[in-house]
Amino acid sequence: MRVKSTLKQVLDERNLSISKCAEMCSLPKETVRRMYNDTTMQYQRDTLGTLCKVLNVSISDILALEDKKDDGQ
């Protein structure tokens, strides 16, 4: 299992850009971009809390568990 960011879906549904989300949340654009593209290696509690509060979502709306795919198959 691995944690997957679903922030892209949330922002796309709301027609929010990465830049606008970063501005609304007072977060670095690069931080939001990494979550949007699901390339974040570690999720900071404060960042997750801020996104949830500002976007009015729960943590399960921006993060999901998925089966880890085997690279050899």
N, C-alpha and C positions, 0 to 999 in steps of 0.2 A: 504494500500500500504506500501511496505517497500523497502528500498534500498538494492540491492544485488550486491556483488562484482563479476565481471566476469573476474577478473585477471587470474584465472586458465586457461580459454580458450585462452586468449592472450598468456600466457607463453607456454602452451602446443602446440599451433600452431607454435610457434617459437622454440620449443625444448629448452626452457630456464628453468633452475632449479630455485627454490626459492633462493638458495644461490647465483647463478650467477646474478639474477636480483637484489638482495640486494647489491651485490658488484658493479654492474654497476651503481646503483642509489645512492650509499653511504648511504643506509638505513639499520637500524637494521634488521637482518634476521627474527626476531620474528614479526616485523611489516609486512613484506612481506608475511610471512607464514599465519598470521591472515587474510590478504586480500585474499590470494590464497584460503584458506579454508572457506572464507566467515564467519568468526567469529568475525570480527572487530565490535566493538560497536560504535565507533566514527571515522569519517574520518577526518584526519587533512589536511587542505588546502595545506600546504607545501609538504606533502607526496604525495597527489594526483597530484600536479603540477610537482613534480620531476618524478613520474612514467610516466606521460603523455609526458613530454619533452624527457626523455631518451628512452622510448619505441616508441616515435613518434606516439602517438595515441591521440584521443580526450577523454575527460572525459566520454563520452557516450560509449566508447569502453571498459572501465573498471568498469563502474557502470551502473546498470539498475534498473528500478522500476518493482516490481512484486506484484501481489495481495497477501496480507497476508492471509495465510491459517488458518482456524479456527481449533484449537486443539480439540474441542469437536465433530467434525464431521468426 
